[in-house]
């Protein structure tokens, strides 16, 4: 195993825990929740479109012509939407919609972090400098992903321990991705597999953001959700421009 690649993947994943610290700001529920949810939507939509879906297209474009690359990216994107509906159908029903948002965010981010761990491990193994830059970029956008999980779970259960537990579960998924790359994918990982993974996760994230997180946020305040949505987009854009 490439120890440096594994460490970088793990550090990028565990930066999610920094998002958990936001629950200590002691801000009133009706103020922090709509801002946190709107921020989450902005981050998730930007990552889904400009990171996952576009990179999926690039992976497919390495092996197929442009028109077919676009078609296959959209096909697996739509399949990701369907998978999300399947995931939602097996999650136990709860009268606490905010708690459901936290659980769905955790599942979505886990599915997002696993391919990130794979990509970070493989990239670092090939080119150390590129791996470090990639890991730093992932770490920065993992912080608001921690907020996506911690805030809904904490304010729906009033339990810091539960919020931390769910954030930790999502954080661990990134080094699990690195281990998966080492054990199974280091010799068979290719553009087709990575393209499929990224398109699927893009569809999953977008549906959760627009159908569940947005719906919950609108129960509080449209203006607050919109303001924080734009801030989330801005932060995601800045990390992409810097790295």
ABEGO torsion letter per residue (X at the ends): XBAAAAAAAAAAAAAAAAAAAAAAAGBBAAAAAAAAAAAAAAAAAAAAAAAAAAAAAAAAAAABBAAAAAAAAAAAAAAAAAAAAAAAAABBBBABAAAAAAAAAAAAAAAAAAAAAAAAAAAAAABAAAAAAAAAAAAAAAAAAAAAAAAAAAAAAGBAAAAAAAAAAAAAAAAAAAAAAAAAAAAABBAAAAAAAAAAAAAAAAAAAAAAAAAAAAAABAAAAAAAAAAAAAAAAAAAAAX
